[in-house]
């Protein structure tokens, strides 16, 4: 099925995907880490509970450091976190018309 998307939503998606591409490039160049800790992800993306919700939903995969005992660190992929944040934030503060169209599209899948 093909849907018409508001230009506002499309622009946010394009901006978000380009930011993810820039982040991927800086990770490949070694300028930024590929993985961050759960605590750092919580600070950056709005709280540990938000990040845990993404983990439970299967949007972000948790990688645990093994061999360091029960309290080993959990590492999360920065790219997966950026993609999850884009998915959650693309519809925030849209115009009423765009918001109504997005709700209409989503309601068709329920």
PEWO-V720015 format. One record per backbone hydrogen bond with DSSP energy under -1.0 kcal/mol. NH is the residue of the N-H (numbers start at 0). CO is the residue of the C=O. If there is no record, write none. Layout:
NH/CO + NH/CO
//
This chain:
9/5 + 10/6 + 11/7 + 12/8 + 13/9 + 14/10 + 15/11 + 16/12 + 17/13 + 18/14 + 19/15 + 20/16 + 21/17 + 22/18 + 23/19 + 24/20 + 25/21 + 26/22 + 27/23 + 28/24 + 29/26 + 30/25 + 31/25 + 35/75 + 37/73 + 40/36 + 41/37 + 42/38 + 43/39 + 44/40 + 46/41 + 50/46 + 51/47 + 52/48 + 53/49 + 54/50 + 55/51 + 56/52 + 58/53 + 59/53 + 62/74 + 64/72 + 74/62 + 75/35 + 77/33 + 80/76 + 81/77 + 82/78 + 83/79 + 84/80 + 85/81 + 86/82 + 87/83 + 88/84 + 89/85 + 98/94 + 99/95 + 100/96 + 101/97 + 102/98 + 103/99 + 104/100 + 105/101 + 106/102 + 107/103 + 108/105
//
